Amino acid sequence: MNTKSSIPTFILKTYQMLEDQKNTNIISWTSQGTAFIVYNQILLEKEVLQNFFKHSNYSSFVRQLNLYNFKKVKSNEGQIFKHKCFRKGMKSMLSFIKRKNQDDSVGGSNNLVQEEPTIHIKEEQNLFKECAIDIKETNNKLKEDMKLLQETSSYLIDQMQNLNHFVYNQSVDIEVKFKQVGQMLHAINEELRQENKSETITNKFLDKKEESFQESKVGSPNPYVDYNSTALNPLDYEYFIDSFL
């Protein structure tokens, strides 16, 4: 933006002082950015003013602000100073801040002095229009980001539901397999039990056959019988098996 006059040195240095992030605990913009607040006058004199001005006198600093039509407002936090053209992030408006009784006309032209307020108003209107455009674009960008966030959220919810369904199916499948393994183990145990029972019966039969053999050998020895032989008659075997069942 083109302006007909440069920014006053005092105003520019005050603006730079507020932009310095090292001083925010002593002096800073208000939350709205339409004014600035002095939290600690003593620290402002000792640590800040001398870095931007040729003096470190707080009273002199306040007098300069009054010369440029700054308004002072009392606050519980400190002293607040405001000017309609002194705003955070609007450095181009600083050129519109003038000292009291300052003659800004060239060659004493009264026409320029009368026209300047109208020019300033138009310039301020243009600035506010630019700010409104920026706000609108930012709002549109936020809407797009919100839409993308909603889509991403829906996708994640679907994925979570699919994962829950998969885990449920897997748990059901594992439970079925555990039941099948249990049934197989039960069948194996039953088969082993039957085999043990059959082995027990066989042993009893052999023991009884041996006793019978010994008794027959002692009571009536038969020279034609081979007592060392363990061969059994199949009919005798079936008879003794049935006797134990």
C-alpha positions in Angstrom: 0.0 0.0 0.0 1.3 3.4 -0.9 1.3 6.2 1.6 2.2 9.9 1.3 4.3 10.0 4.4 6.7 7.7 6.3 6.0 6.1 9.7 7.0 8.4 12.6 10.2 7.1 14.3 8.6 6.9 17.7 5.6 5.0 16.5 7.8 2.5 14.5 10.1 1.8 17.5 7.1 1.3 19.8 5.7 -1.2 17.3 9.0 -3.0 17.1 9.3 -3.1 20.9 5.9 -4.9 21.1 6.9 -7.4 18.4 10.0 -8.4 20.4 8.9 -11.7 22.1 11.5 -11.2 24.8 9.5 -8.4 26.4 6.0 -10.0 26.6 6.1 -10.3 30.4 6.8 -6.6 30.6 4.9 -5.1 27.7 2.7 -6.8 25.1 -0.3 -6.6 22.8 -3.7 -7.2 24.3 -5.4 -10.5 23.3 -7.4 -8.7 20.6 -4.3 -6.9 19.2 -6.1 -3.5 19.2 -4.0 -2.1 22.0 -0.9 -2.8 24.2 -0.5 -3.1 27.9 2.4 -2.2 30.2 2.6 -4.8 33.0 5.6 -3.5 34.8 6.7 0.2 34.5 10.0 -0.3 36.5 11.2 -3.2 34.4 10.2 -1.3 31.2 12.5 1.5 32.2 15.4 -0.7 33.3 15.4 -3.4 30.6 13.4 -2.4 27.6 13.1 1.4 26.7 16.8 2.0 26.4 17.0 -0.8 23.7 14.7 1.2 21.4 14.9 4.8 22.5 17.6 7.3 23.5 16.2 7.4 27.0 14.8 5.0 29.6 12.2 7.4 31.2 8.7 5.9 31.4 7.0 9.3 31.9 8.7 10.6 28.7 7.5 7.5 26.8 3.9 8.2 28.0 4.1 11.9 27.0 5.1 10.8 23.5 2.1 8.5 23.3 -0.1 11.4 24.3 1.3 13.6 21.6 0.3 10.9 19.1 -3.3 10.7 20.4 -3.0 7.4 22.2 -5.7 6.9 24.8 -4.8 5.4 28.2 -7.1 2.9 29.9 -6.7 1.6 33.4 -6.7 -2.1 34.0 -6.1 -4.5 36.9 -3.2 -6.0 34.8 -1.5 -2.7 34.0 -1.8 0.4 31.9 -3.4 0.0 28.4 -2.7 2.3 25.5 -4.7 2.3 22.3 -4.9 4.1 19.0 -7.3 3.2 16.1 -4.4 2.8 13.7 -2.0 1.1 16.0 -2.8 -2.6 15.8 -1.0 -5.9 15.9 -0.1 -7.2 12.4 -1.2 -4.0 10.6 2.2 -2.2 10.3 1.0 -0.4 7.1 -1.5 1.6 9.2 1.2 3.2 11.3 1.8 5.9 8.7 -1.7 7.3 9.5 -0.7 8.1 13.1 0.2 11.8 13.4 1.3 14.1 16.2 -1.1 16.7 17.5 -1.2 20.0 15.5 1.1 18.5 12.9 0.8 20.1 9.5 1.0 17.4 6.9 0.2 19.6 3.9 2.8 20.3 1.3 3.3 24.1 0.7 0.5 24.9 3.3 -2.2 23.6 0.9 -5.6 23.5 2.8 -7.1 21.3 0.1 -4.7 18.4 0.9 -5.4 18.8 4.6 -9.1 18.5 4.0 -8.8 15.6 1.7 -6.5 13.5 3.9 -9.1 12.2 6.4 -11.1 10.9 3.5 -8.0 9.1 2.0 -7.2 7.6 5.4 -10.8 6.3 5.8 -10.6 4.6 2.4 -7.2 3.1 3.2 -8.6 1.7 6.5 -11.6 0.3 4.7 -9.3 -1.4 2.2 -7.3 -2.9 5.1 -10.4 -4.2 6.7 -11.6 -5.7 3.4 -8.3 -7.5 3.1 -8.6 -8.8 6.6 -12.2 -9.9 5.9 -11.0 -11.8 2.7 -8.2 -13.5 4.8 -10.8 -14.5 7.4 -13.1 -15.9 4.8 -10.3 -17.9 3.1 -9.2 -19.2 6.5 -12.8 -20.2 7.3 -13.1 -22.1 4.0 -9.8 -23.9 4.7 -11.1 -24.9 8.1 -14.3 -26.3 6.6 -12.2 -28.4 4.1 -10.0 -29.6 6.9 -13.1 -30.5 9.0 -14.6 -32.4 6.1 -11.4 -34.4 5.6 -11.3 -35.1 9.3 -14.9 -36.4 9.3 -14.1 -38.7 6.3 -11.0 -40.0 8.0 -12.9 -40.6 11.2 -15.6 -42.5 9.4 -13.0 -44.7 7.7 -11.3 -45.4 11.0 -14.6 -46.4 12.5 -15.3 -48.8 9.6 -11.9 -50.3 10.0 -12.4 -50.8 13.7 -15.7 -52.5 13.2 -14.2 -54.8 10.6 -11.3 -55.6 13.0 -13.8 -56.4 15.8 -15.8 -58.7 13.5 -12.6 -60.5 12.4 -11.4 -61.0 16.0 -14.9 -62.3 17.0 -14.8 -64.9 14.1 -11.3 -65.9 15.1 -12.3 -66.5 18.7 -15.3 -68.6 17.6 -13.1 -70.7 15.3 -10.5 -71.2 18.0 -13.3 -72.3 20.5 -14.5 -74.9 17.9 -11.0 -76.2 17.4 -10.5 -76.5 21.2 -13.7 -78.6 21.4 -12.6 -80.8 18.6 -9.2 -81.4 20.2 -11.0 -82.1 23.5 -13.2 -84.7 21.8 -10.1 -86.3 20.1 -8.3 -86.5 23.5 -11.4 -88.1 25.1 -11.5 -90.7 22.3 -7.8 -91.5 22.7 -8.2 -91.8 26.5 -11.2 -94.1 26.0 -9.3 -96.3 23.5 -6.3 -96.5 25.9 -8.6 -97.5 28.7 -10.1 -100.2 26.6 -6.7 -101.5 25.6 -5.6 -101.5 29.3 -8.8 -103.4 30.2 -8.1 -106.0 27.4 -4.5 -106.4 28.6 -5.6 -106.9 32.1 -8.1 -109.6 31.0 -5.4 -111.3 29.0 -3.0 -111.3 31.9 -5.6 -112.8 34.2 -6.4 -115.5 31.7 -2.8 -116.4 31.4 -2.3 -116.5 35.1 -5.4 -118.8 35.5 -4.3 -121.0 32.7 -0.9 -121.3 34.3 -2.5 -122.3 37.6 -4.7 -124.9 35.9 -1.6 -126.2 34.1 0.3 -126.5 37.3 -2.5 -128.3 39.0 -3.0 -130.8 36.2 0.7 -131.5 36.1 0.9 -132.3 39.8 -2.4 -134.3 40.0 -2.1 -136.5 36.9 1.1 -136.2 34.9 0.8 -137.2 31.3 4.0 -138.3 29.6 2.4 -137.3 26.3 1.8 -133.8 27.3 4.5 -131.2 26.7 4.2 -129.1 29.9 6.8 -126.6 28.7 4.6 -125.6 25.8 2.5 -122.4 26.3 0.3 -123.0 23.3 -3.5 -122.5 24.1 -6.6 -124.0 22.6 -8.6 -121.2 20.9 -11.8 -122.5 22.5 -10.2 -122.4 26.0 -9.1 -118.9 25.3 -12.6 -117.7 24.4 -14.0 -119.5 27.4 -11.7 -117.7 29.8 -12.2 -114.4 28.1 -16.0 -114.7 28.6 -15.5 -115.6 32.2 -13.9 -112.2 32.9 -16.3 -110.0 31.0 
